[in-house]
Amino acid sequence: MVVSLFSQFDSPWLLNVPLILLAMVVPWKLFAGQYFGWAGTRSSLLLSALMEGLVSQVSQPLSRKGTNWVVLFSGLMLMIMTLNVVGLFPYTFTPTTQLSMNLGLAVPLWLGTIVYGFRTHPTVALAHLCPEGAPNLLIPMLIVVETLSILMRPLALGLRLTANLTAGHLLMHLISSAVMGLMSLSTIASFVTLVLLVFLTLLEMAVALIQGYVFVILVTLYLDENL
């Protein structure tokens, strides 16, 4: 039971080719491509409105110096949200349930903010390790604690995204199995469980969007500390 329950998170393979790459590329076909004309199509206008909303959300925590990163973070938020939501549909695979992928996104972005801070403002970056006005006896301990806190940030980013999506998928799998099992025992109980599954699916769609938003906003906050 444990093997079959967690096997849904194994990366699928076909002819010794990992299909996780296909699962990351295919969802982008849902968006409108380049269009020609005066006004464009409805899908392209909807995509433009979506990108404007994402850009405005990403720009809020950033100062004026961080505007160069807005396009990167907006595209990252759209990618994570798309992969999270598409992975909720049947016969699909969610790449963002893989800790390796999430850490592969979190570590370079976090490291980029750290390197940028030490390159442009080394004094300010080092000042984050010791709060202003701290007692002299506590300064060495505070430096160690703040250093560990900074080093744990990419791990926390990757684990948060992985744990939330994995827990949601497991819960949906268990409830859907309960629906199938109750069909032969009680129709009413099966119907009630099915309604619960529908509401859980809507909740998981909201969680998928929120987790993509939280991931990117936290990275922007890390960047804003080093600007």
N, C-alpha and C positions, 0 to 999 in steps of 0.2 A: 504493500500500500504506500509506503514512504517513497519507494523508487518511482512508482507510477505518478505520485502526486507532484514530485519535484522534477520529473522528467520533462515537464512542459517548459522548463527554463534552460534545457540543454540546447545549444546552438544546432539547428538542423543542418545536415550535410546531404549533398546529392553528387554522386560520382566524385567523391573526395574533394568537393568544393564547398566551403562554408557558405550557407545561404544567408548568414547574418549580413553580408555585404549587400545582397539583393534586398533584404528587408530594410536596409538603410537608404537605398537609392530609389526603390519603387514608390514610396509615399510622396516623393517630390513631384511625381507625375500628376498628383491631384491638384496642383496649383497651376494657375494660368501661365503660359509661356509668353514670349514676346509677341505683341500684337501690333497691327498696323491700322491706322485710321484716325479719325478725329477724336472719338470718345472712347474707343476700345470696347471690349465685351463686358458683360455683367460680372463674370468671374474675375476679370482683370481689375475692375473697379473695386470689387469686394476685397481682393488681395491687397490693393493699394490702401484701402481703408484699414485693413488689418495691420499692415506694416506701419502705417502712421500711428495707430494705437500702441503698437509695441515700441516704436521709437520714443513716443512720449513717456511711456512707463520707464524705459531704460534711462532716459535723460534726466529724470527727476532726482535720483540720488547723486548724480555726477555733477561736478563743477564744470566751469567753462573749459578747463584744460582736458577734461575727459570726453569731449565731443568726438574726438578722433576714434574712440572705441565704440561709439553708439551703433554703427552699422554691424560690427562684429557681434556684439552682444544681442542685437535684435535678431540677426540671422540665427544665432545659437538658440535663443528662446523659441523661435519658430520651429527649429529643427527638433528640439526636445519635446515640445508640445505635440508636434505632429507624430513623432515616433510613439509617444505615450498613448495618444488617443487611438491611432491606427492599430496598435497592439492589443486593444480591447476587443476587436472584432474576431469572430471565429476564423480558424484556419490561418491565423497570422502569428507573427513572432515579434516580441518586443525587445529590441536590442538594449534598451535602457534598463532592463532587469539584470544585465550582466555587470557585475562590479568592475570587471576589467575595463569595460568601455567607459563607465562613469568616472573611474579614476583616470582613464586616459584623457578625458575632457577636463577634469578638475585640476589635476596636477600641473599641466602646462599653463592653464589660465592663472592659477594661483602663483606659480613660479614667475610668470610674466609680470604680474603686479609687484612682486617682491623685487625682482631685478630692476624694474622701471623705477621703483622708489629709491633703491640704493644708488642707482645711476644718476638720477636727477637731484634728489634731496637726501643724501646719506645721513646728514645730521637729524633731520626730521624722522627718517625711518628708524634710526637707532633710538630716538627719543620715545618711540612707542613701547620700547621694552621696559621703561621705568616711568611710572606715573609721576607727574609733578607734585612735589611736596611730600614724597614718601620718606619715612624715617630712614636714616643711614643704615641701621641694623637690618632693615628689611629689604634693602636694595638688591643684594645678591639673590635672595630668594625670589623676589619679584621678577628679576631678569630671567631666572630659570623658568618660572611659571609662565611668563608672557612668551618666552621662546617656544616652550612646549605647546602653548595655545596656538601660536601662529603655525607651527609645524603640523598640528592636528587639523587644520582647516580643510585641506583637500580631502583628507580621509573622511571628515564629517560630511562634506559635500557629496562625495560618492556614496557613502553608506546611507545617507538620508534619502537620496533618490532611489537607490536600490531597494532599501527596506520597505518604503512606502508602496512602491509598485509591486514588489513581490508579495507583500501581505495582502494587497487588494486582489491580485490574481489568485492566490491560494484560497481566499475567502469565497470568491466567485466560483472557483472550481468545486469547493466543498458544497456550497448551496446548490449548484446545478446538479451535482451528484445526488443530493438529497431529493431534489425534484424528481429525478428519474426513479429513485428508489421508492418514493411515496406514491407514484402513479398506480402501482399495483395494489397498494394498501388502502389509500384514502384519496379520493379525487379532490375533496375539499382541502385537505392538508397540502396536497400537491399544488393546488391553485394558489393557496395563501403563500406558500414558499416561492412560487413563481413570481408573484407580485413583489415579494421581498427581493428577489433576484433582480427584477427590473429596476427597483429603486436603488439597489446597490450598484448596478451598472451605471446609472446616472451619477451616483455619488463618485464612483471611480473615474468617470470622465472629468468631473470637476477636480478631483485630486490630481489627475494627469496634467491638467492645465496649471493647477496651482504649483505643483512640484517643479514644472519647467520655469514658472515665474520665479519661485523662491531660489532655485539654483542660480539663475542669472543675476537676480537682484543681490544675492550675497556676494557674488564675484564683483559686481559693480561697487559694493560697499568696501570690499577689500582694496579695490583699485583706488577709490576715493581717499582712503587713508594714506596712500602713497603718492598722491598728486601734489 
